[in-house]
Amino acid sequence: MISFIIASSCATKKIKNPEGIKLAVLADVHLSDVYGELKDNDYKGLKIKLNGEYAFIRTMKSQLHSTRIFNENYFAFLSALDDVVSREIKYVLLPGDFSDDGQPIHIRGLKNILDHYTKTYGLQFFLITGNHDVVQPFNHKDGKTDFLGEGGKSQPIMSQPNMYTSKMDMENPVVISSDLQNLGYEEITRFLGDYGFFPKKEYLYWETPFSNYNFESYSYDKARKTADLENRSHQIPSNNLPMHDISYLVEPIEGLWLLALDANTYIQDKKLNVDIAQPEYPNTGLGLNNLLTDKKYLLDWVRKVADNAKKQGKTLVAFSHYPMVEFNDGASPEMEELLVGSKMQIKRVPDKKVAQLFAEAGLKLHLGGHMHINDTGVAVSVEGNTLFNIQTPSLAAYKPAYKILTLKHGGFAEVETVVMDTVSRYKEFFELYHQEFGFLELTKERSIWNKDILSSKNYMEFMEWHLKELVRLRFLPSEWPVEFKDFVVGLSGKELILLSQLNTSLTMDEVVQDYRENPEKVVDSLNLYKGKTWEQQINVNDLDDWSGYDLLMDLYRLRSADELAMDDIGANRSHQYQFIIDSFLNNPSFKGDASPSKRKMLLLMNIFDKFLNGAPSDHFQLDLNSGNIFSLKKPLHENK
């Protein structure tokens, strides 16, 4: 999350305004050190013939059932940092989930990368933790069962003995290494303390929610004495122990304040505390909603910082892991009613009060991660304050990208989304995936992943395959009412446009069956509606090129990448979708029919319509004074 306030100039003190400063924001990197090594076990991972090195990678099967990849994003992270260097950007924010799950092997690898880019190119990194960085507040046993091992089998690696028993027909024997545990706050900040978590002499200012000094009385020695984690904790009534909060405010250059918010909350699970010596404190997963209950002090601190920034003439940029505003373009109610299961992770939508409170506190621009999606949301408080919520995509999901925020004169901010379509070395593990696929074929694996992903021509195509397989293997089976999903998937584009013009008491199933049994009716109906379709610049013959399955796939493209997905969908297809959507939504026979199937179709079309027509989310400019947003993206050429 990143929030940004243009402060008024101080009448009594002239402060340098950091106009033109660029900030790169890389959210949800989920770095796994694929070329790391275990410090307490001789197991080296899998040898790669291509370069002779050994790698710790997860199976392709696990990647294609997860909302993120685990392996190739390592190379995407390096490519993104190289791109940042080429643009001469010096400040890089990592708003959470910078690691796979806070394991020592991966945290060491991340530190090595950050150290290299700091020393070699002068980058300044500022981090805050997400739910995958500090899984529990204290070191915690863990492991993964889905590393790729010899012979294409899975390779379990656990941090302690007796945590898991291998299925010998499908898995290799368990490897034990403490490098697979989850690190807590103390260890994470010990490794990565140089990246904002603690004060430095070169910082002009640094504080925490628990500091006992202010801007006027600041000194490095005061900051250093109060920066220990033992001084940065809060007590939640349901917990036996106080929890750390590693939020911080830092001024790395005159006039610029960076506010990092630790929005994680951990609630003691009494049911799991059989061994009181090792209590469990799972992350609530509530994100900024926890400010409404267990971390109200953090909101008070934000209000204080925002007020001080205005008084001192500073430009305030705040960032944390979680979104502040609804990120589904207003479609959350329809998604809640139509979908089942995880419902496109709708449970992660923040409470409306969150946006209201932060807007009232003086924040105008919020840039968050966590969701692995690209989106721009807007919320207006009762007082009329506008809060922009900018969701930063993940490098480990479709579409892989990062954001650039440029501070501009007059209260404007420019946001640019950089898609990482080209990533060197992304095919480095493909030979190992071929071995895995061969093993799965021999064992007659059910729902095996599509081998065509290994023919990807670039990283962008590889990540699009990841989404396609994720939709096919996980989302469609688990998030949709089965009968409705099967009906939509089986429709052709022509049948969808015919249904959208429906004016009969027949059910949709009956109409489609009638059309299929009497194909001449399709021709007659198309001739009847041809004038309407031509008005919308739709060639009905193009409707043979796609099906209901493609429509649902494009819905997931839009949900993940928003405006970035339009390049893949194409202008021609999007015009066809919009005509069909409008026809359904304006058709009286659907509005007045209470049948469940027609109601579901209207919900689907409402969701699609809102996804297609959200606020600009690719390249745009914000007027933080008026609350207006302007797209800076060139129009997509139509394919006629």
Protein Blocks (a to p, Z undefined) as FASTA:
>chain_A
ZZdddddddfkbccddfehiacdddehklpacfkbccfkbcbebjadfklopacddddfk
lmmmccbdfklmmmmmmmmmmmmmmnopabdcdeejibfnopaklmmmmmmmmmmmmmmn
opacdddddfklmmbfbdcddddfkbccehhiacdddfbehkbccdfklpccddddfklc
ccdfklmmmmmmmnopaccfklmbdcdfkbcbdfklgcfklmmmmmpmklmccddfkbmb
dcddfbdcddfbghiacddddfbdcdddfklmmblmlccdddehlmmmlmmmmmmmmmmm
mmmmmmmmmmnopacddddfbdfbdcegopmmmmmmmmgcjloolmmpccfklmmmmmmn
opabdcdehkopacddddddfkopacdddddddfkbccdddddddddehhiacddddddf
bcghklmmmmmmmmmmmmmmmnopghiacfklmmcfbfklmmmmmmmmmmmmmmmmmmpc
fklmmmmmmpcfklmmmmmmgccfbdfklmmmmmmmmmmlmmmmmmmmmmmmmmnopafk
lmmmpcfklmmmmmmmmmmnmmmmmmmnopmlmmmmmmmmmmmmmmmklmmpcbfklmmm
mmmmmmmmmmmmcccfkbccddfknopacdfbdcddddZZ
